[in-house]
């Protein structure tokens, strides 16, 4: 099974590294196509058998799966010149570009997937969203297995994909923003940046495990931590006074709205 990744940005390189470290693909069967080969020096040092090419058509000629990982603004420019076969599978990681538009550009009846991983795929901890068109169960299982190399997968309707990604992809950035904010507070209180970062990250890991491992609700676990008159309830009340919940809701809705707007423009 051969797989070609078009694009060498953060997510394209992360997927390549994830697959190279996985069990489904041989390192030598992974190709990355990009005009900017200098971006891949570190990746190539780590995985020397990965093939790097600069000509997209040549790179996809023997591929069973083609993963598109380029910026939305150049999708038409990249896909229009390419010629695919019906036996190949096209997987787009590009935000906001619909399957119908990808099908128009590819000019073939090949199976097409839209897949939305997040940056935690480098740690095999991504929740990756998948939707498809003209894909049978075997195709769906293959793409699911491919991205399970980097974590868990969830199938969704395309009309919900960009909205859900505000929680799964943008949500990672929001969580990291909280870690950074907590670090700043820790530094001000005399804790080293490294210690504050690790303490906050472990606290978030603990909160995650409570939710994922038990039939519970965040508010139930918060009540256990927030004893009357204690330090935690004072901090929680300060978060509410400062608009924490409202800010998170507005952030997620804003990310979802931007994605939806892109879809509407198709």
HELIX and SHEET records of a PDB file:
HELIX    1   1 UNK A   10  UNK A   21  1                                  12    
HELIX    2   2 UNK A   27  UNK A   29  5                                   3    
HELIX    3   3 UNK A   37  UNK A   40  5                                   4    
HELIX    4   4 UNK A   41  UNK A   46  1                                   6    
HELIX    5   5 UNK A   56  UNK A   60  1                                   5    
HELIX    6   6 UNK A   72  UNK A   74  5                                   3    
HELIX    7   7 UNK A   75  UNK A   79  1                                   5    
HELIX    8   8 UNK A   99  UNK A  106  1                                   8    
HELIX    9   9 UNK A  119  UNK A  123  5                                   5    
HELIX   10  10 UNK A  137  UNK A  148  1                                  12    
HELIX   11  11 UNK A  158  UNK A  168  1                                  11    
HELIX   12  12 UNK A  170  UNK A  188  1                                  19    
HELIX   13  13 UNK A  193  UNK A  213  1                                  21    
HELIX   14  14 UNK A  218  UNK A  225  1                                   8    
HELIX   15  15 UNK A  231  UNK A  241  1                                  11    
HELIX   16  16 UNK A  244  UNK A  264  1                                  21    
SHEET    1   A 8 UNK A  51  UNK A  53  0                                        
SHEET    2   A 8 UNK A  30  UNK A  33  1                                        
SHEET    3   A 8 UNK A   3  UNK A   6  1                                        
SHEET    4   A 8 UNK A  65  UNK A  68  1                                        
SHEET    5   A 8 UNK A  89  UNK A  92  1                                        
SHEET    6   A 8 UNK A 111  UNK A 116  1                                        
SHEET    7   A 8 UNK A 126  UNK A 133 -1                                        
SHEET    8   A 8 UNK A 151  UNK A 155  1                                        
END                                                                             
